[in-house]
Amino acid sequence: MNAMIPAPQHDRQSLTTITHVMYALHVATWFSAGIFSVIAIIINYVKRGDLPDDFFRSHFRWQARSFWFTLLWFVLAAPLWIIFIPGAFAYAVIGLWYLYRFVRGWLAFADGRAMPVPPT
């Protein structure tokens, strides 16, 4: 029902700004040891109820899934740190995948394209 009622332009602009900030926090998380991503995911869940359409929902879901899958992969790869080189390599690959996901999402958002949503 929410998708049927268009959001006022002010609300859309506010959500657009917030979404850009969340993408920026995720991309900059490399410089904060992950703290910026935690802040962004909290904002993501707090603002979910305010999303006016599928475009915003796709980006918020993309960000949340990227965050949680990255966290899962970091936890699963943690035992590789017993042998330093594989652990460092695994974390570097996971980190690059994370960066790719957020840059891809941010560019799509800036172009006004929704992100693919897996079937439910």
Buried (B, 14 or more C-beta within 10 A) or exposed (E): EEEEEEBEEEEBEBBBEBBEEBBBBBBBBEEEEBEBBBBBBEBBEEBEEBBBBEBBBBBBBBBBBBBEBBBEBBEEBEEBEEEEEEBEEBBEEBBEBBBEBBEEBBEBBEEEEBBEEEEE
